[in-house]
Amino acid sequence: MAVKSLNHIGIAVQSIDAHKTFYEGALGLEFEGLEDVPSQKVRVAFFRAGDVRLELLEPTSEDSTVAKFIEKRGEGLHHLAYTVEDIQARIAELQESGLRMIDEKPRGGSHQMQIAFLHPKSSGGVLTELCEPAGGS
C-alpha cells in the first residue's frame, strides 16, 4: 500500500507565539488554527503551504517527547507525516517487512486523525508519521 500524500511537516518549537509571525508574515502562509493534543503533551499550530501543512509542535510538559527532542537537538524539523488508508493494515505490513514501529497500534492525533510513528532507525534517521484522517482519507 503506497502513501497517498505528504500530510504535514512537523517542526518542534519552544513557543508557537514566538514563531507565528515568521510563518504568517515573512512566508505569508495561511494560519489554520491551534489545537491542544493532551495525549502527546503538545500544543500544535497549523499553517497551509499549498497542498501541505506545516505543524508547529510546542511542548506543554517538560516530560513530553517534543520537549526532550528540543532539549537534545534544539528547535527544528521533527517529523514528516504521510496520509495513508487503513492505518492498522499499513502498520502490520510495515512490521511484516521488518521495519520497526514506535506505535504498534494507531493512536489519536490532531484533527481527529489516527496516527502511528515509524522508528527513525527504520526510516533513514527521519521520524516518520502515518496519518489516517477521520472518516478515512
C-alpha positions as CSV (number, residue, x, y, z in Angstrom):
1,M,0.0,0.0,0.0
2,A,1.5,3.3,-1.1
3,V,1.1,6.5,0.9
4,K,-1.5,8.9,-0.6
5,S,0.3,12.2,0.0
6,L,2.6,14.2,2.3
7,N,0.2,15.3,5.0
8,H,2.3,17.7,7.0
9,I,5.8,18.6,8.2
10,G,6.3,18.7,11.9
11,I,8.6,21.4,13.4
12,A,9.5,21.4,17.1
13,V,9.4,24.9,18.7
14,Q,9.7,26.2,22.3
15,S,6.9,28.7,21.6
16,I,4.3,28.8,18.8
17,D,3.7,32.5,19.6
18,A,7.4,33.3,19.0
19,H,7.4,31.7,15.6
20,K,3.9,32.6,14.3
21,T,4.9,35.9,12.9
22,F,7.6,34.3,10.7
23,Y,5.3,31.8,9.1
24,E,2.4,34.2,8.7
25,G,4.3,37.3,7.9
26,A,7.6,36.5,6.4
27,L,6.4,33.4,4.5
28,G,2.8,34.5,4.0
29,L,1.3,31.2,5.0
30,E,-2.3,30.8,6.0
31,F,-2.7,30.2,9.7
32,E,-5.3,27.4,10.2
33,G,-5.5,27.4,14.0
34,L,-4.3,25.9,17.3
35,E,-5.1,22.6,18.9
36,D,-4.1,21.0,22.2
37,V,-3.2,17.3,22.0
38,P,-3.1,16.3,25.7
39,S,-2.2,12.7,24.9
40,Q,1.0,13.8,23.3
41,K,1.6,16.8,25.7
42,V,1.8,19.3,22.9
43,R,0.0,22.3,21.5
44,V,0.1,22.5,17.7
45,A,-0.4,25.2,15.2
46,F,-1.0,24.5,11.5
47,F,-0.1,26.7,8.6
48,R,-1.1,25.9,5.0
49,A,1.6,25.8,2.4
50,G,-0.1,24.8,-0.8
51,D,-1.2,21.2,-0.5
52,V,0.9,20.6,2.6
53,R,0.6,21.9,6.2
54,L,3.4,22.9,8.5
55,E,2.7,21.8,12.0
56,L,4.5,23.7,14.8
57,L,4.7,21.5,17.9
58,E,5.1,23.2,21.3
59,P,5.6,21.0,24.3
60,T,3.1,21.5,27.2
61,S,5.1,19.5,29.6
62,E,8.8,19.1,30.3
63,D,8.4,15.3,30.0
64,S,6.8,15.3,26.5
65,T,8.7,13.7,23.7
66,V,8.9,17.1,21.9
67,A,10.4,18.8,25.0
68,K,13.0,16.0,25.1
69,F,13.6,16.4,21.4
70,I,14.2,20.2,21.7
71,E,16.5,19.7,24.7
72,K,18.6,17.2,22.8
73,R,18.6,18.7,19.3
74,G,17.1,22.2,19.5
75,E,14.2,23.6,17.6
76,G,13.7,22.4,14.1
77,L,12.5,19.7,11.8
78,H,10.8,17.0,13.9
79,H,9.0,14.6,11.5
80,L,7.4,14.0,8.1
81,A,3.8,12.8,8.1
82,Y,2.1,10.9,5.3
83,T,-1.6,10.2,4.6
84,V,-2.4,6.5,4.4
85,E,-5.6,4.4,4.1
86,D,-6.3,1.7,6.6
87,I,-3.5,2.6,9.0
88,Q,-3.8,-0.6,11.0
89,A,-3.2,-2.7,7.9
90,R,-0.3,-0.4,6.9
91,I,1.3,-0.8,10.3
92,A,1.1,-4.6,10.0
93,E,2.5,-4.5,6.5
94,L,5.5,-2.4,7.6
95,Q,6.2,-4.7,10.6
96,E,6.0,-7.8,8.4
97,S,8.6,-6.2,6.1
98,G,10.9,-5.9,9.1
99,L,10.5,-2.2,9.9
100,R,10.4,-1.0,13.5
101,M,7.4,0.9,14.7
102,I,7.2,3.2,17.7
103,D,3.4,2.7,17.7
104,E,2.2,-0.8,17.0
105,K,-1.4,0.4,17.2
106,P,-2.8,3.7,15.9
107,R,-3.5,6.4,18.5
108,G,-5.3,9.7,18.4
109,G,-3.6,12.8,16.9
110,S,-4.5,16.3,15.9
111,H,-7.5,16.9,13.6
112,Q,-9.1,13.6,14.9
113,M,-6.6,11.6,12.8
114,Q,-5.4,8.2,13.7
115,I,-1.6,8.2,13.8
116,A,1.4,5.9,14.2
117,F,5.2,6.6,14.1
118,L,7.9,4.5,12.5
119,H,11.1,4.4,14.4
120,P,13.8,6.7,12.8
121,K,16.2,3.8,12.7
122,S,13.9,2.1,10.2
123,S,13.4,5.2,8.0
124,G,16.8,6.6,7.3
125,G,17.0,8.7,10.5
126,V,13.8,10.6,9.8
127,L,10.9,10.3,12.3
128,T,8.0,9.3,10.0
129,E,4.3,9.6,10.9
130,L,1.5,7.8,9.3
131,C,-1.9,9.6,9.4
132,E,-5.4,8.4,8.6
133,P,-7.8,11.3,8.6
134,A,-11.1,10.9,10.5
135,G,-13.6,9.0,8.3
136,G,-10.8,7.6,6.1
137,S,-8.8,9.7,3.6
